[in-house]
Amino acid sequence: MDTKPQQQTTTLQHQQATALPQQTTTLQLVLAWGFVGIPLVFGVVQTLINSMKLFQ
Amino acid sequence: MGALSFLDRDHTVAKPGYSRWMVPPAALCVHLCIGQAYAYSVFNLPMTKLIGISQSAPGDWKLTELGWIFSIAIFFLGVSSAVFGRWVEEGGPRKAMFTAACCWAGGFFISAIGVHLHTLWLIYLGYGVLGGIALGIGYISPVSTLIKWFPDRPGMATGMAIMGFGGGAFIASPLSVWLMSKFNTATHIGVMETFIVLGVVYFFFMIVGSIIVRVPAPGWKPAGYVAPTESKGLITRNDVFVYDALKTPQFWLIWWVLCLNVTAGIGVLGQASAMSQEMFPGHITPVAAAGFVGLMSLFNMGGRFCWATISDYIGRRNTYFVFMLLGFALYCTVPYTGLTGNVAGFVLCFLVIISMYGGGFSTVPAYLRDMFGTRYVGAIHGLLLTAWSMAGIFGPVLVNYIREYNVSHGVPKAQAYNTTMYIMAGLLVIGFICNCFVRPVNARFHMKANDNRGTEPGSAKAVAPAAVQA
């Protein structure tokens, strides 16, 4: 009874997954990681600078 | 309805060639934003001077009233992750991230109105309730997706995302202070404008994450990865339905393991500054204590990634054994460092302890995946986060009240925390025992091939059949 919608879903996903390959480029990876990495590194450096007060 | 169909799970299935390394940044987009919650305290003092500007005036809010904002948010984090866990799992990560973005930004906007009208209940509703719901949904939204993309390294994958939650405060704290300084005038405190800007920035960041994120196509597996054909040790090949997991002793054992581990860490995290100054009077100044707190935050974040990654190699249960045993030894050592005036030893003990506190959060999704399978791991994780809410109450209460009791009974302040340390060590012993009892889930709880639950279109089951799960 529940197999029909599941089959439809799986078929839709299968079609999406097999048609139109979409290679992730290195640029996309660099942009994605930079988007989150740059603010994070900025925050970590700021915190590290403040933390150095412990050793002064 | 049709306009929002791009949010559906079906529309987030990755096409061939999509790199799984795009998913951790997507998860970090959400976790770095909601991690702002840890930095909310930077608004407390300015919000006590909204009327008086230079100092609190009659009618200004009190710190005790403002303290409720964070407590309400954490309470709703636990509630929403438990209530919406199944919806998040079956609706897919994009829909969950989008919802979290709307709630998170909406929470800031409502709070901005609350500040403008000087109406505290609007901030309780905005940041507390709506923001808390965003915290819960956002926190669990990428977990199962990451586990499905990284069946070979689930600990490392979830560790990266949950590390972002710890790191969000590093960005939010200086950003909020800078924004307030920009909007401050002689007659106005710039909290309202800061809330609006943060709401816009966080909404943008989280939406980018929801656009990037993809779920793996049915049958996908990493190149060179061979999924185990049968259950091995604690790692199951079967799935347990989200509400059936509640009926297993394993869920509650892990619940207590997490609760006790978090209780042991969260209490000292909140009191680290005062504790270090009182245990080492004259040696640790308020400025140095602030540096110590910053260093603890870094270890909290780093521990989330490192311990979760280590768990991929030594196993989840063994990782928690390390937390409990090493934590026990370190908590027992802390009073000795105070007695001998060993500041370096004290700092080292707490840095390791706090790294394991963070590691407890990031290792638990992979632990649940090992026990209950991949299909409902996000939803089960959501239910488990109620342990965090519980620990958030117990931990600080234990530290504060035992210290108060000791001081009022004549114990010198430098030694007032010793009893607390031994109690924390005792809690970890209980956690160790709970962890010992964790065994593979009984086969009667496993979902059968003809199980109807979660089979609606776009459901988690349809997307990730058991045959492709690691």
Chai-1 contact restraints between the chains, C-beta under 6 A:
chainA,res_idxA,chainB,res_idxB,connection_type,confidence,min_distance_angstrom,max_distance_angstrom,comment,restraint_id
A,D2,B,N452,contact,1.0,0.0,6.0,A-B,restraint_1
A,D2,B,T455,contact,1.0,0.0,6.0,A-B,restraint_2
A,P5,B,P457,contact,1.0,0.0,6.0,A-B,restraint_3
A,Q6,B,T455,contact,1.0,0.0,6.0,A-B,restraint_4
A,Q6,B,A462,contact,1.0,0.0,6.0,A-B,restraint_5
A,T9,B,P457,contact,1.0,0.0,6.0,A-B,restraint_6
A,T9,B,A462,contact,1.0,0.0,6.0,A-B,restraint_7
A,T10,B,A462,contact,1.0,0.0,6.0,A-B,restraint_8
A,L12,B,D10,contact,1.0,0.0,6.0,A-B,restraint_9
A,Q13,B,V13,contact,1.0,0.0,6.0,A-B,restraint_10
A,Q13,B,P218,contact,1.0,0.0,6.0,A-B,restraint_11
A,Q16,B,V13,contact,1.0,0.0,6.0,A-B,restraint_12
A,A17,B,V13,contact,1.0,0.0,6.0,A-B,restraint_13
A,A17,B,A217,contact,1.0,0.0,6.0,A-B,restraint_14
A,L20,B,K15,contact,1.0,0.0,6.0,A-B,restraint_15
A,P21,B,K15,contact,1.0,0.0,6.0,A-B,restraint_16
A,P21,B,P16,contact,1.0,0.0,6.0,A-B,restraint_17
A,P21,B,G17,contact,1.0,0.0,6.0,A-B,restraint_18
A,Q22,B,K15,contact,1.0,0.0,6.0,A-B,restraint_19
A,Q22,B,G17,contact,1.0,0.0,6.0,A-B,restraint_20
A,Q23,B,G17,contact,1.0,0.0,6.0,A-B,restraint_21
A,T24,B,Y18,contact,1.0,0.0,6.0,A-B,restraint_22
A,T24,B,S19,contact,1.0,0.0,6.0,A-B,restraint_23
A,T24,B,M22,contact,1.0,0.0,6.0,A-B,restraint_24
A,L29,B,W21,contact,1.0,0.0,6.0,A-B,restraint_25
A,A32,B,M22,contact,1.0,0.0,6.0,A-B,restraint_26
A,A32,B,P25,contact,1.0,0.0,6.0,A-B,restraint_27
A,W33,B,P25,contact,1.0,0.0,6.0,A-B,restraint_28
A,V36,B,P25,contact,1.0,0.0,6.0,A-B,restraint_29
A,V36,B,L28,contact,1.0,0.0,6.0,A-B,restraint_30
A,V36,B,C29,contact,1.0,0.0,6.0,A-B,restraint_31
A,P39,B,I171,contact,1.0,0.0,6.0,A-B,restraint_32
A,L40,B,G167,contact,1.0,0.0,6.0,A-B,restraint_33
A,G43,B,F170,contact,1.0,0.0,6.0,A-B,restraint_34
A,G43,B,I171,contact,1.0,0.0,6.0,A-B,restraint_35
A,V44,B,F170,contact,1.0,0.0,6.0,A-B,restraint_36
A,Q46,B,P174,contact,1.0,0.0,6.0,A-B,restraint_37
A,T47,B,F170,contact,1.0,0.0,6.0,A-B,restraint_38
A,T47,B,G294,contact,1.0,0.0,6.0,A-B,restraint_39
A,T47,B,L298,contact,1.0,0.0,6.0,A-B,restraint_40
A,N50,B,G294,contact,1.0,0.0,6.0,A-B,restraint_41
A,S51,B,G291,contact,1.0,0.0,6.0,A-B,restraint_42
A,S51,B,G294,contact,1.0,0.0,6.0,A-B,restraint_43
A,S51,B,L295,contact,1.0,0.0,6.0,A-B,restraint_44
A,K53,B,V287,contact,1.0,0.0,6.0,A-B,restraint_45
A,K53,B,A288,contact,1.0,0.0,6.0,A-B,restraint_46
A,K53,B,G291,contact,1.0,0.0,6.0,A-B,restraint_47
A,L54,B,A288,contact,1.0,0.0,6.0,A-B,restraint_48
A,L54,B,G291,contact,1.0,0.0,6.0,A-B,restraint_49
A,L54,B,F292,contact,1.0,0.0,6.0,A-B,restraint_50
